[in-house]
Structure formats: structure tokens, C-alpha cells
Amino acid sequence: MAKFIYRLQNVLDVKLKMESQAKTEFSVAAERLDEEEEKMNLLLQKKAELEEEYRKKSSGRLDIMALKHARESVEYEKGRIELQKTAINQAKKQLEIARYHLNEAMKDRKIHEKLKEKAFEEFLMEENEAEKKEIDQLVSFKYNDNGKAGAR
């Protein structure tokens, strides 16, 4: 039996590498989103601590400068939280882009794998046909040989 050689194997190999690269990009994007969300959690936690500090300062003996400073700290954290929301949204967009590229790479790979499977099935059918022809020729040759031997 002849050896099956897929003539587009190089293309399939490239598609596999592209899919692998897309998986890596997707995991990097997902990791970045996780990091940004973790930063947001830390900012929210710090804001809550600052708000609690502001409440304590406003309920005790009033120190206008300390109260003003505490309020400014809370406002500053609110600004950082808004910036972090933007960073999270951008990370989500990058994740969606990476997901799209990964899906496209997977589709391309699957298409080429199906083409390889079809090529292999055709190869098997051709090998089967060649084997049938060879058997028919052998049977025909033996029959002709036996028929001639009996006529002598």
C-alpha cells in the first residue's frame, strides 16, 4: 500500500500555529482583564476605607483641614475608579477581539482538517480500486493460464 501524503500539510501546519498563537493572545487578554478587575476591586476597597475615615472625622471633633483632605481623597479615588472602568472596558474589547481571532483560527484549522480527511478517504478509495484491479488481473491471468494448460 502506498503512503498517504497530504499535499496541503504545510497549510494545515500553518493553521495549527495560527490557532496556537490566537489561543496565547486570548489567554493574555483574559489575564489582562482579570488584572484590571483586580485593580478595580482594590480601588473600591480603598474608596470604602476612605469614606469610612471621612465619616469618622465628620462625626468627631471637627477639624476642617482633615475633613477637607479626607473628602478630597474620596473624590480622588472616585476619579481613579472611573479611569479603571475605562481600562476594564478596553480590556474587555481586547478580549472580544482575541476571542474572534481564536474562533476564526479554529474554523480555518477545522476546514483544513476536513479537507485532509476527505483527501485521505479519496486516497483509500483509489487504493481500494487499484487493489481490486490487481486482484482482477491476477484472477484473469490465473484463469487464462489454467485454461491454456487444460487445452494442451
Stockholm file with secondary structure:
# STOCKHOLM 1.0

chainA/1-152         MAKFIYRLQNVLDVKLKMESQAKTEFSVAAERLDEEEEKMNLLLQKKAELEEEYRKKSSGRLDIMALKHARESVEYEKGRIELQKTAINQAKKQLEIARYHLNEAMKDRKIHEKLKEKAFEEFLMEENEAEKKEIDQLVSFKYNDNGKAGAR
#=GR chainA/1-152 SS CCCCCCTTHHHHHHHHHHHHHHHHHHHHHHHHHHHHHHHHHHHHHHHHHHHHHHHHHHHSSCCHHHHHHHHHHHHHHHHHHHHHHHHHHHHHHHHHHHHHHHHHHHHHHHHHHHHHHHHHHHHHHHHHHHHHHHHHHHHHHHHHHHHHHHHC
#=GC SS_cons         CCCCCCTTHHHHHHHHHHHHHHHHHHHHHHHHHHHHHHHHHHHHHHHHHHHHHHHHHHHSSCCHHHHHHHHHHHHHHHHHHHHHHHHHHHHHHHHHHHHHHHHHHHHHHHHHHHHHHHHHHHHHHHHHHHHHHHHHHHHHHHHHHHHHHHHC
//
